[in-house]
Amino acid sequence: MQGTVIGGVRYVAGPGENAGADALPPPSGRGGAATTPGSPGTAGRGPGPGASTPPSPAVEGGGAAALGPQGLPLLKPPYGRITSIDLDKGDFVWQIAHGETPDGVRNHPALKGLAIPRTGQAGSVGALVTKTLLIIGEPLATTTADHPRGAMLRAYNKANGQEVGAIYLPAPQSGTPMTYLRNGKQYIVVAVSGGNYSGEYLAFRLP
């Protein structure tokens, strides 16, 4: 194929699934890639003429259409999940929400006092699949009562989706995990980076 690229790829994310790189830009005010002057990175229309307050900022981790009432995600969770599919039958075997609830949702004043189950996180990260496990990290950093600012590398039972282990990461996963055997010991290596944390590889040795 010959030709010259004269423009960048437009990536449009809308409610539900991603619309795709070749989709046309959505009409103004309908979410997706549309932005308004003075509010870069937010979806939808800005305040009308005479409005005295700017729109609430989007909550990190709530997906592409994050701007909603009081700044909470407009779409209901899960924001990210893992689905196991039986390719012979085309049936879903199990589905789980992957990733801690984003800090902006869990700590939002409007949700104070509510028991919010794990919502999962928006973002794509690679997974490592073994004979019995699916190992995958989180795409966003969070701060919880169980760990400081960072993310988790989680291992799920491949047969039923049950979480069987988790290891703290100082930053979100930024590369697909890999595994190797050395001197009879099994290792898992994962790349992490994000925010003020410089990218690096972390290696974990299995017991």
C-alpha positions in Angstrom: 0.0 0.0 0.0 1.4 3.4 -1.0 0.6 6.8 0.2 1.5 9.4 2.8 0.0 9.9 6.2 -1.1 13.5 6.5 -3.0 13.3 9.8 -2.9 11.5 13.1 -5.2 8.7 14.1 -8.4 9.9 15.9 -9.3 7.7 18.8 -12.9 7.9 19.9 -14.2 6.3 23.1 -17.9 6.5 23.8 -20.4 4.9 26.2 -20.1 1.2 26.3 -17.4 -0.2 24.1 -14.7 1.9 22.3 -15.9 3.3 19.0 -12.6 2.6 17.3 -9.8 4.5 15.8 -11.5 5.1 12.4 -14.8 6.4 13.9 -16.1 9.9 13.0 -15.9 12.5 15.7 -19.1 12.6 17.7 -21.4 15.6 17.6 -20.6 18.3 20.1 -22.1 17.6 23.5 -22.4 13.8 23.1 -19.3 12.7 24.9 -16.4 10.8 23.3 -13.6 12.9 22.1 -15.5 16.2 22.0 -14.0 18.8 24.3 -14.9 22.4 25.2 -12.6 25.4 25.5 -11.2 25.8 28.9 -11.9 22.3 30.0 -9.4 20.0 28.2 -9.9 16.3 28.6 -13.5 16.5 29.7 -16.3 15.1 27.6 -19.5 16.9 26.7 -20.6 20.5 26.7 -19.2 23.2 29.0 -21.4 25.6 31.0 -23.9 27.7 28.9 -23.8 31.4 28.6 -23.9 33.2 31.9 -23.0 30.1 33.9 -21.0 30.9 37.0 -19.4 27.5 37.8 -17.3 25.3 35.6 -18.2 21.6 35.1 -17.0 19.2 37.8 -13.7 17.4 36.9 -13.9 13.9 35.7 -13.0 11.2 38.3 -9.8 9.2 37.5 -10.6 5.6 36.5 -14.2 6.1 35.6 -13.9 5.4 31.9 -14.0 7.6 28.9 -17.5 9.1 29.7 -16.4 10.0 33.3 -18.1 13.4 33.6 -21.4 13.0 35.4 -23.4 14.3 38.4 -21.1 15.8 41.1 -18.1 14.7 39.1 -18.8 11.0 39.5 -18.5 8.6 36.6 -21.7 8.7 34.4 -21.5 5.0 33.6 -22.2 2.5 36.3 -19.4 0.1 37.3 -17.6 -2.2 36.7 -15.2 0.2 35.0 -12.9 -2.7 34.1 -13.4 -6.4 34.3 -12.0 -9.7 33.1 -14.2 -12.2 31.2 -13.5 -15.9 30.7 -15.1 -17.2 27.5 -15.7 -20.8 26.5 -14.6 -20.6 22.8 -16.3 -24.0 22.0 -19.7 -22.8 23.1 -19.3 -19.0 23.1 -20.5 -18.8 26.7 -19.2 -16.6 29.5 -17.6 -18.9 32.1 -17.0 -16.1 34.6 -16.6 -12.3 34.9 -14.9 -10.3 37.7 -14.2 -6.6 38.3 -10.5 -6.1 38.1 -8.8 -3.4 40.0 -9.4 -1.5 43.2 -12.1 1.1 43.3 -10.5 4.4 42.1 -9.7 6.8 44.9 -11.9 9.5 43.4 -14.9 7.2 43.6 -14.2 5.5 46.9 -13.5 8.8 48.7 -16.1 10.9 47.1 -18.2 12.9 49.7 -21.5 12.0 48.0 -20.7 8.3 48.6 -19.6 8.7 52.2 -20.9 5.9 54.4 -21.7 3.5 51.5 -20.1 0.1 51.2 -18.8 0.2 47.6 -17.7 -3.2 46.3 -14.6 -3.4 44.0 -15.5 -1.5 40.9 -12.5 -2.4 38.7 -10.5 0.2 36.8 -10.6 1.5 33.3 -7.5 0.8 31.3 -5.9 -2.0 29.3 -3.0 -4.1 30.6 -1.5 -7.4 29.4 -2.0 -10.6 31.2 0.1 -13.7 31.9 -1.7 -17.0 31.6 -0.3 -20.2 33.0 -1.7 -23.7 33.3 -3.9 -22.8 36.3 -3.5 -19.0 36.8 -4.2 -15.7 35.2 -1.8 -13.0 36.4 -2.4 -9.3 35.7 -1.7 -6.0 37.3 -3.8 -2.9 37.9 -3.7 0.0 35.4 -4.2 2.7 38.0 -2.6 3.7 41.3 -4.8 3.8 44.5 -4.3 4.3 48.2 -6.2 2.0 50.5 -6.2 0.8 54.1 -4.3 -2.3 52.9 -1.5 -0.6 50.9 0.1 2.8 50.3 -0.1 4.7 47.0 0.4 2.1 44.3 -1.2 -0.8 42.5 -1.5 -4.6 42.9 -0.4 -7.5 40.8 -3.2 -10.1 41.1 -3.4 -13.8 40.5 -6.7 -15.4 39.6 -7.8 -19.0 39.4 -8.2 -19.6 35.7 -11.0 -22.0 36.2 -13.4 -19.8 38.2 -11.9 -16.3 38.5 -11.3 -16.5 42.2 -8.4 -14.3 43.4 -5.8 -16.5 45.0 -3.0 -14.0 45.6 -1.9 -10.4 45.2 1.4 -8.5 45.5 1.9 -4.7 46.0 3.4 -2.7 43.2 4.8 0.8 43.8 3.2 2.0 40.5 0.6 0.7 37.9 1.5 -2.1 35.5 2.8 -0.7 32.2 4.0 -3.9 30.4 2.7 -7.4 30.1 4.1 -9.8 32.8 6.5 -12.6 31.8 7.8 -15.6 33.5 11.0 -17.7 33.4 12.8 -20.5 35.2 16.3 -20.2 36.6 18.2 -22.7 38.7 14.9 -24.5 39.5 13.2 -21.3 40.7 10.2 -19.7 38.9 10.2 -15.9 38.5 7.6 -13.3 37.3 8.8 -10.0 35.8 6.5 -7.0 35.3 7.1 -3.4 34.1 5.7 -0.6 36.2 5.6 3.2 35.8 3.2 6.1 36.2 3.0 9.6 37.7 6.2 10.6 39.4 7.4 6.9 39.5 10.1 6.2 36.9 9.6 3.1 34.8 11.4 -0.1 36.0 11.1 -3.9 35.9 10.2 -5.8 39.1 11.0 -9.5 39.5 9.3 -11.7 42.0 10.4 -15.3 42.9 7.7 -17.8 43.5 8.0 -19.9 46.7 
